[in-house]
Amino acid sequence: MRVERSILDERTVKSALVEADNSGIVPLLNDLLHLGRGRPRKLSFRALLTAIYLCSQLNNGRIILERVTDILFFRTTAATRDLLGLPSYPDHDQGFEAAYAVVRRLFHSMLAAMNPSPLPANKHLSRAEARRLTLNADPQELAEREHRLSLFCEFVLDASVRPLHELLAESSDGSLAIDATPIRTFARGRRTNGPELATDPDAGWYVREGDHRDPDSTPVAEAMQPQRKKTRKAGKQAALPRRRPSLKKKYLFGYDATLVVTRDARHDQVLLNDSTPSPDVLPALVLGVSLDKPGHRPAYNGLKALTRLSKRGYRPGFLAGDRAYNNSEPGEWQLPIRALGYKPVYDYRADQLGKQAETQGAILVEGTWYCPSMPQPLIDATRDLYAERIDRETWVRLIEARRAHRLVPKEHEDSEGHQRVMCPAEAGKVQCPIKSRSMGRGIQLPLIDPEPNPAGPLKVCRQRSITLAPAEGSKHWQALEYGGKQWQKVYFRLRNSVEGYNGYAKSPLAEAIEAAGGRRIRGIAAQTVLLVFQLAHANQRKIKNWVETLALSGQRPRRRTHHRRTTKPLGAWTPTGHLSPTT
């Protein structure tokens, strides 16, 4: 039953070797781990990385050290082993164990140089011991390791999108979507407040509801708590104590993987007349990744990936994230991403709708600055829709009517983010008695009815223009008018792309990133390194499938594109559902 080993051809190995050399990872690893005194290494980082690339290609992105050992020492020709500077081991159990020990030592030494955690894996640490190790750790050393891990990840991901790098720089508008998706770790979760930590001490429980944090370790914010179901005895229901989520809701022990996905927000993924994809619309690809406990530090992890993207030469565009991001502190998320050049696009919680901020008389309503005399029904339109005081058709009309009351930019933002804007009467969008020259311009312009003020007109009404600082209303400000047609196109294109990529990479027939079986080494450094190779493989698979469906040089594509069936078109979008297309 034992057959001869299938030897990898030299062309396949050399292709992986070229990929390893072009990634830039080998010099990084050689700088991290200097060989001191003692015997020389039997395995170089160049050879190890080549085998890892081969293992990823052969196993849907999964890196298993036993298979890496088999590829390096027993599935390559003698000429290939000489090229990689590899010793020979006998093809029996003792020879394999000796070769495996060489691979394992080098791989774990690489992880140790990039491990941002002070806690060792594979042990049930007591909480007192974990606290002691954390307090005694050097924060600067941990920060340096975290930086090394980020560099490693970006090199791997950049190598996976290298075939489209020029197109991303020339054709894409630089828009991104950011989202955190849960993945399991290869360890069994322990009770949150128990005496010992799990064997993967940096992982945590993912909770299906709220902000996904484990409420046994950190209380969930009141605004994110799920509403209780109404019962007939409402009075008794209010007196019941708040229940902790059940173990069924704590359904996953692992990490939140923050993914940054690129997507050109200007285009829909529509087909050409010959039913093939447009070459101008590039597929959604992952450019950045970061791991942390579920629900912890979403702004920090997202900003870490975005900062590295700007240093890698990717130009900024629109940036869409879910409600966890615009619920962050402005100094941790909103202001830094605007300083990087990104234009945020958000959705809001029900308690964040309506008027959100005010400065110099101007009011911020659902992310956009408006005239202070904008009618109250326009300010409360989305609130009234949720409260069922208006219907969806009315909401669409009210959102459209807001545009006339928006403050109009007078010039572009300066280098510090300050911008001069005009009131809508000064810009000729409305008529206002305070600005007498705006009156009598036609009945098609709305007439403003400013509220009398004993102190006189507000600053935005007295002056022709005002200066808006980036910190004013920064928590909820966004680049597009909430609910408008342009907002819907950009926000949903980006959000659908990142959610679609999550499902694409979690497919059990491919990378299956949510499952723990493809990442069988514990610790946040190991889980990050193994995950980034899975994501790189998903990028390469996406690019390959996209190219196979293109009709190039007048020829038919090699594969048909997978697209949704033709369905009945939806009507206008509203926060509570789509309108009927007949209305």
N, C-alpha and C positions, 0 to 999 in steps of 0.2 A: 504493500500500500504506500510505502514511502517512495516518492518520485524524486527525480533530480530537481534541484532548485532552479527557478526561473531567473535567469540572469538579466539584469537591466542592460539595455544596449547603451553604448558609450554616448550616442547622440543625446539620449534622454538625460543622462547624468551631466553631460557638458552644458546642456540647456539650463539645468538647475544650478550648476556652478556659476554660469554667467549671471543668472538672476541673483544669486547670493553676492557676487562681486559688485553688481550694479546697485544693490540696495543700500550700501554704505554702512551696514551693520557690523561687518567684520572689523573695520578700524575702530568703531565705537567699543566693541567688546574687548579688543586688544588693549585699548587705553584703560578700560575699567579694571582688568585683571592682569597685573604685571606678574610674570613668573619669577619667583624668588629663587633661593638656593634649593638644590635638590635635583631629583631626576627630571629630565625634560618631559613635557607632556607627550603622550602617545596619540593624542587627538587634538587637532587644531580647531579653532572656532570656524574657520572657513569650511572644513570638512563637515563639522557638526551642522552648520546652517544649511549646507547643500543637502544633507540627508533629511533635515527637517522639511525643506521645500519639497523634496521627493515624497516624503511620507504624507505631506499635506495633499499633494496632487493625487496620490494613490488611495487616500482614505477620506475623501470629502472634507478636507481641512483638519481632520483630527490628528493630533500629534501624540503618538504612543511610543515611549522610549524603547520598548522591546522591538517594535517594528523599525524604529530608527537604527537600532543596533543591527538588526537583520539586513537592512538595506546597505549599511556602511560596510560591513565586514563579510557578508555571505551572499549578497546578490549583486556584487560588482565584480568586474574582471580584474585580473592582476594588474593590467595596465592602468585601469582607473584608480586602483588603490595606490599605485605608485605615484600617479598624478596628484592625489590628495595627501600623500605622505602617510599612509595608513599601514600599520603592522598587520601581519597575518596571524589568524587564530585558527586552531583546529576546529573542524565542523562537528563538534560533539558538545555535550552538556557543559563540561568544564570550560571549553573554549568560549562558548556563548556567554557563560556567566562572567568570565574574565573581560570579554568585550563589553558586556552590558555595564559592568562596574565602571569602566572607563567613560562610557557615554553618560552614565548617571552622575558621576562626580563632576564632570565638566558642566553639565546642564545645571546642576544645583549650585555650583559656584557662580554661574552666570546669574541665577535667580537671587542669590544672596547679595550680589552687588547692586541689584535693582529693587530690593524688597523695602517698601516704605513703611513696613510694620515692625514694631519692636517685639511682637509676640511670636514665638515659634509655633509652627504648625505640627500636626500629628501628635499632640499631647493634650490631655485634659487638664489645663492649667486651673488652679484655684483662682478665685477672684482676687485674693490678696496678692498672690504671686504676679498675676497680670497687672495689677495696679503698681506693684513695685517696679516691674520691668518698664512700664510706661513712664513712670516718674524719673527713672534713671537713664532713659534713652536721651541721646543728643538730638534735639530738634533739627539742627542744621544738617546733621548727617542723614536723618530721615528725609528731609526736604531734598537733599542732593540725590538720594536714591530714587525718590519719586520723579525727579527731573529725568534721570537716566531711563526710567521705565517709560516715561512719556516719549522720549526720543526714540527708544526702541520701537514703540508702537507706531509712531508716525513714519519711521523708515519702512516698516513692513507694509503699511497701508499705501504709502506713496509708490512702493514697488508694484503693488497690485493694480494701480490705476495708471501706471506709466504709459501704456498704449494710447490712452486718451488724454494725457496730460496737456498736450498742445491744444486740443479741442476744448478742454475745460478752461484754459486760459483765454482762448479766442472767442468761443461761441457762447459760453455760459455767462449768465448775469451775476454769478456769485452768490445766489440765494441758497440758504441752508435751512434745514429743519433739525431740531434737537429734541431728543426724547430719551427717557430712561425705561428700559425694558428688563424684567426680572429674569435671571438665569440661576439655575441650581448649582450648588457646589458639591464636591464629592465627599460629603461629611454629613453625619446625622445631627440635626439641630438639638440643642439642649434647652431646658427650661430657662426662660430669659433671666429670671432672678434666682436661679439655682446656684449651688455652691461652686460649680465648675463650668468652664467654657467648653465649647465644641472643639473638635480637632482642627477645624478651620476657624480660628478665633476672630477673624475679621469679618466673617459673614454674619447675617442676621435674618430674622424672619420677615418675609414679605406678606403684608396684609392686603386683602383684595380691596378694601374700602378706604376712604379718606385719602391721606397723603402717603399711604403704604408703609408708614413706620409701624414698628411694633409698639403698641401703646403700653405694654408692660415695662418698656425701657424708657420711653419718652412720651409724655402725653400728646395725643393728637390735638391739634389746634381746634378750638371750639367751632370755628367757621367751617372746618373740613369734616366735622363729625356728621355721619349719616343721620337723616331724620328718622324718628321712630314712626312706625305705622300707627295710624289713628285707630282707636278702638271706641266702643260705645261709652265706656267709663273713662272719659278723658281726664276727669279730676284725679282718679287713682293712678292713671298712667303717669301723670306729672310727678307724683311722689315716689315713683320707683327709682332705685339707684341705677346709675349708668353701668351697663354690663360690658365686660371685656369681650373682645372678639373670641369666638370659639376656635378650637384647633383646626376646624375645617376651613375657617377663614384665613388662618395662618397656614396657607397651603404650600408655602415654598420656603425653604431655607437656602439662602444663597446671597447673591449680590444684585444690585441695580447696575446694569450696563448702560451708561450714557453714550448714545450714538449720535454723531453729527453726520447728517446725510446731505449731499449736494443734489440740487434739483433746480433746473431753470424754470423760474416761476412765470416766464412769459409765454410758455407754450403748454398746450394740452398734449397728452400722448395720443393724438389722433392719427388715423391711418391715411395714407395717400390714396389716390384714385385706384391704384392697383392693389389695394388692401395690404400694403407693406408699411412698416414704420418709417417715419421721416428721419433721414440721417442727421438733420439739424437738432433733433431732440435727443439728448444723451440720456442714458439710463441713470436712475438714482443709485449713488454709490456712497459708501461710508468713507469719510476722510479722517474721522477722529473717534476715539473711544476712551472711556474712563470708568473704573469700577469703584463702588463704595457700598456701604450697607444700604438696604432698601430705604428710600425716603430721606436719607441723610445728605445734606449739603448739595442740593441740586444746582444751586447757583455756582458754588465753588467748582464742582466737577465740570459743568458746562463751560464756564469761563476758562478753565485750564485747557480744554481742548480747542476752544476758539482762539485763544491767544497764540497757541502754537500754529494754528492754521495761518494766521496773518504773517507770522515769521517765515512760513514756508512759501509765501508768495501768492496765496490764494486771495483774490480781491473780494471785498465784502459786498453783500447785497441785502435782500430781505432776510430776516431771521424769524422763523415761527417756532414757538414752543407752547406747551400746554400750560394750564393754570398754575402749575407748581413754580414756574419761573417768574411770571409777573407778580406772584405773591411774595417774592423775595424782597429783601431790603434794597433800596435803590443803589446804595454804595457797593453792594455785593454783586449786582447783576445789571440793572437797567443802565446806570451811568457808565460802567466799564464797557459794555457792548457797544454803546453809542460812541464812546471814545475810539473803539476799534473800527468804526465806520459802518456798523450794521444798523439796519432799519428794522426795529422790532415790529412784529404783528402778533396780536394777542386775542384771546377770548377772555371773558370775565365771568366770575362767579356772580350769583344772583345778588349778593350783598355789596357788590362793587359797581353796580349799574347806576346810571344817572350822573349827577354832578359829582365829580371826584376831587377837584382842586380849584383854586382861584388865585389869580395874581393880577395886580394892577387893574382890577375890574373884570378882566377876561375870565371866563369859566372853562374848565376842562370837563367835557362830557364824553364819557366812554372813549377816552384817549385822544380827543381832538379839541383844540382851543376854539371857543365860539364867543360871539357877542353876548354881553351880560343880559341883554334884553331879549334873548331868544325866548319865544313863548314856552311856558311850562309844559304844555302837552308834548312839545318836541324833546324837551329835556327828559321827561319821564316815559318816553315811548316804550322802551324795552321793559322797564319795570311794569308798566301797565299791561304789556303783552303777557308777561309771566303771571300777573294777577288776574288775567282774563277780563280786564276792563276794556280792552280793545281787541279786535280780531287781527288776523295776520295781514289781510289786505290793507288795513289802516296803518299798521306798523310799517309796511313797505313805503307807503306814501309819506309818512312822517319822517322816516330816515332820509328819504330823497329831499324833503323840504328843509332838512338841516343844512344842506350844502350852501344855501344862500347866506347863512348866518356864520359861516366859518371865517376865522381870521385868515387873511391872505398873505402869504410870504412876500416880502418886499425885496429880499435878497437871500442868497444862500447862507448857510451857517458858516461862521468863521471857524478858525482852527480849534477854538475852545468850546464850540457847540452853541454859541449865542446866535440868535437870529432876529432880524427886524421883521415885524409883521404889521399889517394895516387892518383897521376895522373894516367890516364888509361895506359900510356906507362910503368910506373913503375909496374903496376899490370899485365902486359902482355896482355892487351886488344887491344892495337894499337901499331903501329911502329912510332917512332918520332926521327928525327935526333938529337934533343937536348939530348935525352937519347940514346946514341950510343949502349948500350947493348940491347936495344929493337929492333934494326934493324936486318933484316934477319931471322925473326922467322916464315916466311911463308907468301905466298900471300893471305892467308885467312884473315889476320889481316889488317885493314885499315891503310893507310899511312898518317900521319899527315904532313901538310905543314904549319909550324909556320910562322907567319908574322915577318919579320925582325924588330928589335927594337934597336935604337941607345943606349939605356940604358942597353941593355943586356936582357937575358931571364927573364920572370916574375918569381915571387917567387914560384908559384906552379910548374913552369917548372924547376927551379934551384934545388929545394929541392926534396927529395924522398917523403916527406909527409908534409902536413900543418895542422894547427889546426883551425877548424871552430867554432866560437863562436855562441851561440844560437841567439844572436841579429842580426847577419849578414844575410840579406835576409829574416828576420823572417816574414815579412808581407805576403809573397807569398810562403814560403817554405812548402812543404808537404812531407809525408813519402814515397809516391809511385810515380813512374814516370807517369806524366800526359798522359792519352790516352792509356797507356799500358794495357795488358790483366788483370794483377792483379789489377790495378787501376779501371778498368771497373767493375770487379767483386765486389770489396769492396765498391766502391762509390755508384753504382746503387743498390746493395743489401740494403745498409743502407738507402739511400734516398727513395727507394721504400717502405721500411718498415715504415718509419715515415709518408710518405704521405698516405700509406694504412691505418695506424692507425687513422689518421685524419678523413678519410672517414668512417672508422668503428665506431668511437665514435660519428660522426655526423649523423648517420643513424636516420631518423625520426621514425623508428620502435623500436629504442632502446633509448640510452641516449640523442641523439639530442643536443649535446653540443653547436652547433652554435646558436640554438634558445634561446631566452631570457625567454621563458615561464617556463622553468624548474628551473630558478634562479630568483625568484621574490623579492629579497632583494637587495637594491642598496648599492654601495660602493665597493671599491677594496677588502677589507677584506671579506665582505660577498660573493662577486662573486668568490673569490679564494676558500673559504671554500666549497661553494656549488659545484663549478666545480671539486674540488679534489675528492669529493664523487662520482660524475659522472664518473670520470676517474677510480676510484677504482672499481666501478661496471663494467666498460668496461673491466678492467683487469681480474676480476673474470669471466665475461662472456667469454672472450677469452680463459682462462685456461680451463673452463668447456667444451667449444666446442672442444678444442684441445684434451682433454682427451677422450671425447665421440667418437672421430674418430680414436683412436688408437686400434690396434689389440693386445690385451694383453693376454698372456698365451695361444696363439693359438686360441683364440676365435675371432669371427667376431666383428667388431666395432659396437657400438650402432647407430652411425649416419655415413652417408657417408660424405667424405670430399668435400668441395666446392673448385674446382680448375678449371682453365681455360681449355677450349677446346683445343685439339691438333691443333696447327696451323703450318703454314709453317715457318721453322726456319729462323731467320734473319741472315744476313751476319755480317761482322765485323762492329763495331760501329765507327762512326766518328762524330765530332761536328756538322756537317750539315746533318746527317742522316746515316742510315745503308746502307751497300753495298748489292747488290743483292747476294743471297747465291750461285749463279752459278759462280760468278767471283772469 
